Amino acid sequence: MAAAASADGDFRIDGFKEAVLIVRDERLHLDCWVGNGGWIVRHQGDVDPRLLAAWGCAGACGQEWLLAHPDCDTGFVRLLRLEGAGPQLDIRADDQCWDSGGIFDLNVRVLNVDAMAARMRALQWHGVAPPIAWDFGTLGVKEWLVRGPDNVRLALIERLHPPLQGFDHLRDFSQVFNSTQIVRDLPAALDFYQRVLGFEVASRYESPGFAPGPNLFGAPPGLAAQIGLQLCIVHPQGKVEGSVELVAAPGADGRDLSHDAGPPHFGMATLRFPVRGIEALSRHVEATGHPLAMRLSTVTLAPHGEVRLLALRAPDGAWLEFFEVVSPVLAG
């Protein structure tokens, strides 16, 4: 099923447009993305109660902030602070990098990861290991996995070689261009994205073990060689832009943290993918036998206006939302 569309072209999915973070205190995240990352607030307002009801939080209310790189029309971050949403736990609480379940991180590009790490530490964001240079196939990167408030984790990535193309706008943080999920069974996760959603493989990488010495996951050097790395990036059209990175760590035997992934819990709650033909997508998903996590609902989603939206759970619990604009906001 190429290009994330049905065989007769009834629906089309594009790469994710935004990541939704449910937070206790928006100020800490605004300091990260706006104060430090150079982003702007595109929208601030009330969360539509219909969305909260569809999440199973009828009677709750909330505020939201849509954050964006000033030069980009995708790769957004939406902060939600909720009240009356019932018990809210931390998604992937007390996690290690090799624990599976939910959304693991959001990827942004930076020009100098060491300099950015110093700035992030001053904001009380801390990594599992210092920035690590490594080769991902033919690409050389220097990467830092850093965690902050509400257990939100970012991968800050500096390209070493070949030169980065299409990022002339990069100053502090780029837009969010990729998001990782740690999975227990890579073939099962890949089957969901390819068979149910029609995604294409953009890139693959596999290593039987981490190299000796410090490593990206912060695994003890004496055990790192026993932990493998299987990585597959998928996207509706096979791009690395709004893509999903599936990572398995055979040999690590991490915990399964899939149970509390998704809204209304704190942290990286969902990725949102724009769709054309969402009714057809809903029928197609049901025909595959994969259950809907949230039935098709109509909500207001600024700045788009009224949208139809549904949700699915990936095999390792990640909550994914798909939306189609049905009543756009007209410019004044």
C-alpha positions in Angstrom: 0.0 0.0 0.0 2.3 2.7 -1.2 2.3 6.4 -0.2 -0.1 5.7 2.8 -3.1 5.7 0.6 -5.8 3.1 -0.1 -5.5 1.2 -3.4 -8.3 3.3 -5.0 -6.9 6.6 -3.6 -9.8 7.1 -1.0 -7.4 8.4 1.7 -4.0 9.8 2.1 -1.9 10.3 5.3 0.9 12.8 5.5 3.8 13.0 8.0 2.9 14.1 11.5 2.3 17.9 11.7 2.5 18.3 15.5 3.4 16.6 18.8 1.1 17.1 21.8 2.7 17.4 25.2 0.5 17.4 28.3 2.2 19.4 31.0 1.9 20.5 34.6 3.5 23.9 34.1 3.7 25.4 30.6 6.2 28.0 31.6 9.0 25.4 31.9 8.3 24.2 28.4 8.0 27.7 26.9 11.4 28.5 28.4 12.8 25.5 26.4 11.1 25.9 23.1 10.6 29.7 22.9 13.2 31.2 25.2 16.0 28.8 24.3 14.9 27.2 21.0 13.9 30.4 19.2 10.3 29.3 18.5 7.2 31.4 18.6 3.7 30.9 20.1 1.3 30.6 17.1 -1.9 30.2 19.2 -3.0 30.2 22.8 -6.5 29.4 24.0 -9.0 26.8 25.5 -8.9 23.1 24.7 -12.1 22.0 23.0 -14.2 20.2 25.6 -15.3 17.8 22.8 -11.7 16.6 22.4 -11.4 16.0 26.2 -14.7 14.1 26.2 -13.4 11.9 23.3 -10.3 11.2 25.4 -12.6 10.0 28.1 -12.3 13.2 30.2 -15.8 14.6 30.1 -16.1 17.6 32.3 -12.4 18.5 32.1 -11.1 21.8 30.8 -7.7 23.0 29.7 -5.5 25.6 28.1 -3.2 25.1 25.1 -0.2 26.7 23.4 0.8 25.9 19.8 4.5 26.4 19.4 6.3 26.6 16.0 9.6 27.4 14.4 8.9 30.9 12.9 9.9 29.8 9.4 8.1 26.4 9.3 4.5 25.4 8.7 4.9 21.9 10.3 6.8 20.1 13.1 4.8 22.0 15.8 4.6 21.3 19.5 1.2 21.8 21.2 1.3 22.2 25.0 -1.9 21.2 27.0 -2.4 22.0 30.7 -5.6 20.2 31.9 -7.9 20.5 35.0 -10.3 17.9 36.1 -9.0 15.2 33.8 -8.9 12.6 36.5 -5.8 10.7 37.5 -2.8 11.9 35.4 0.3 9.7 35.5 3.7 10.3 33.9 4.0 8.5 30.5 7.2 6.4 30.6 7.8 7.2 34.3 11.3 6.5 35.6 12.2 5.0 32.3 15.5 3.9 30.8 16.2 4.3 27.1 15.7 0.6 26.4 12.3 0.4 28.0 9.6 0.0 25.4 6.2 1.8 25.2 4.7 5.1 24.1 6.5 7.9 22.4 10.2 8.0 23.4 11.4 11.4 22.1 11.1 14.3 19.6 13.9 15.0 17.2 15.2 18.5 16.5 18.3 19.6 14.6 20.8 22.0 16.1 24.0 23.6 14.7 26.2 22.8 17.7 25.0 20.2 20.1 27.7 20.8 22.8 26.8 24.5 23.0 23.1 23.7 23.1 23.6 21.1 25.8 25.2 23.7 28.1 22.2 26.0 27.5 19.7 23.1 28.2 21.4 22.1 31.4 21.0 25.6 32.7 17.2 25.1 32.2 17.4 21.8 34.2 17.3 19.5 31.2 19.8 16.6 31.6 21.0 13.8 29.4 21.5 10.1 30.0 25.0 10.5 28.6 27.1 13.4 27.1 26.6 14.1 23.4 27.8 11.2 21.3 29.1 11.2 17.7 28.1 8.1 15.7 27.5 7.0 12.2 24.0 6.2 11.1 24.6 4.3 7.9 26.2 6.9 5.5 25.3 9.8 7.9 27.5 11.1 10.6 25.8 12.9 13.5 26.4 14.1 17.0 23.4 13.4 19.2 22.3 14.1 22.8 19.2 12.5 24.4 18.0 15.0 27.0 15.0 14.8 29.4 13.2 17.6 31.1 9.9 18.4 32.8 7.0 16.0 32.6 9.4 13.3 31.4 9.6 14.9 27.9 12.7 13.7 26.1 14.3 15.4 23.1 17.0 14.1 20.7 19.2 17.1 19.7 21.0 16.2 16.5 24.0 18.0 14.9 24.8 16.8 11.4 28.5 16.1 10.9 28.5 14.7 7.4 27.4 15.0 4.6 26.4 18.7 4.9 22.7 19.2 5.9 20.4 20.3 3.1 17.1 22.2 3.4 17.8 23.7 6.8 19.0 27.2 6.0 16.5 28.4 8.6 18.3 26.6 11.4 19.5 28.9 14.2 18.6 27.3 17.6 16.0 24.5 17.3 14.7 23.3 14.0 11.1 22.1 13.6 10.4 18.6 15.0 11.2 16.4 12.1 11.1 12.9 13.6 9.9 11.0 16.7 11.1 7.8 18.2 9.3 4.8 19.7 11.1 2.1 21.5 9.4 -1.3 20.6 9.7 -4.8 21.8 9.1 -6.5 18.5 10.3 -4.5 15.4 8.5 -6.7 12.8 5.2 -6.4 14.6 5.6 -2.6 14.9 6.6 -2.4 11.3 3.6 -4.5 10.2 1.3 -2.0 11.9 2.8 1.0 10.1 3.0 -0.7 6.7 -0.1 -2.9 6.6 -2.6 -0.8 8.7 -1.3 2.7 7.8 0.5 2.1 4.5 3.7 3.8 5.5 6.9 3.3 3.6 10.4 2.6 5.0 12.7 5.6 4.7 15.8 4.2 6.3 17.1 1.1 8.2 20.1 0.5 10.4 21.2 -2.4 12.5 24.1 -3.2 14.8 24.7 -6.3 16.9 25.9 -4.2 19.9 27.0 -0.7 20.9 30.7 0.1 20.4 33.0 0.0 23.5 32.9 3.2 25.7 30.2 5.8 26.1 27.0 5.4 24.1 23.9 7.3 23.2 21.6 5.2 25.4 23.8 5.6 28.5 24.1 1.8 28.8 27.0 0.7 31.1 30.1 0.3 28.9 30.8 -3.2 30.3 27.4 -4.3 29.0 26.9 -2.1 25.9 28.3 -4.8 23.5 25.5 -7.1 24.6 22.8 -4.6 23.6 21.9 -4.6 20.0 20.3 -1.7 18.0 17.6 -2.2 15.3 16.3 1.0 13.8 13.7 1.6 11.1 12.3 5.0 10.0 8.8 5.0 8.4 6.8 7.8 6.8 3.7 7.9 4.6 5.7 8.8 1.6 9.1 7.5 2.7 10.6 10.8 3.8 12.4 11.8 7.0 10.1 14.7 7.8 7.2 14.1 10.2 8.5 10.5 10.3 8.4 7.8 13.0 11.5 6.0 14.1 11.1 2.5 15.4 13.9 1.3 17.7 14.4 -2.1 19.3 17.2 -2.9 21.7 17.6 -6.7 21.7 19.5 -8.0 24.7 18.5 -5.1 27.0 15.2 -6.7 28.2 13.7 -3.4 29.3 10.4 -2.8 31.0 7.1 -2.5 29.0 5.7 1.0 29.7 2.9 0.9 27.1 0.0 0.8 29.5 -0.2 4.5 30.5 0.9 5.9 27.1 -1.4 8.6 25.7 -3.7 11.3 26.9 -4.6 12.6 29.5 -1.3 11.5 31.1 1.7 13.8 31.4 4.4 13.9 28.8 4.5 13.1 25.1 0.9 12.2 24.6 0.4 11.9 20.8 1.5 12.7 17.3 -1.1 14.2 14.9 -1.1 13.3 11.2 -3.1 15.2 8.6 -5.3 13.1 6.4 -7.4 13.5 3.3 -10.4 11.1 3.3 -10.6 10.3 7.0 -13.9 8.3 6.7 -12.2 6.0 4.2 -9.2 5.7 6.6 -11.5 4.7 9.4 -13.2 2.0 7.3 -9.8 0.7 6.1 -8.4 0.4 9.6 -11.5 -1.4 10.8 -11.2 -3.8 7.8 -7.6 -4.7 8.9 -9.0 -5.8 12.3 -7.0 -3.1 14.2 -9.3 -1.4 16.7 -9.8 2.3 16.9 -8.5 3.7 20.2 -10.8 6.7 19.7 -13.7 6.8 17.3 -14.1 9.4 14.7 -15.0 12.7 16.4 -15.6 16.3 15.4 -13.6 18.9 17.4 -12.1 22.4 16.9 -8.3 22.3 16.5 -6.8 25.8 16.2 -5.6 27.2 13.9 -7.3 24.7 11.5 -10.9 25.2 12.6 -13.2 22.2 12.8 -11.7 18.8 12.1 -12.7 15.2 12.1 -10.2 13.2 14.3 -9.6 9.6 15.3 -6.9 7.8 17.2 -5.1 4.5 17.0 -2.7 2.7 19.4 0.5 1.3 17.9 1.5 -2.2 19.1 3.7 -0.7 21.9 1.0 1.7 23.1 1.9 5.0 21.3 -1.3 7.0 20.8 -1.5 8.4 17.3 -4.2 10.8 16.1 -5.3 11.5 12.5 -7.3 14.6 11.5 -8.9 16.1 8.5 -10.0 19.8 8.3 -13.7 20.0 7.5 -14.4 23.7 8.3 -11.3 25.8 8.0 -10.9 29.2 9.7 -11.1 32.0 7.1 -8.5 34.7 7.3 -10.0 38.1 8.2 
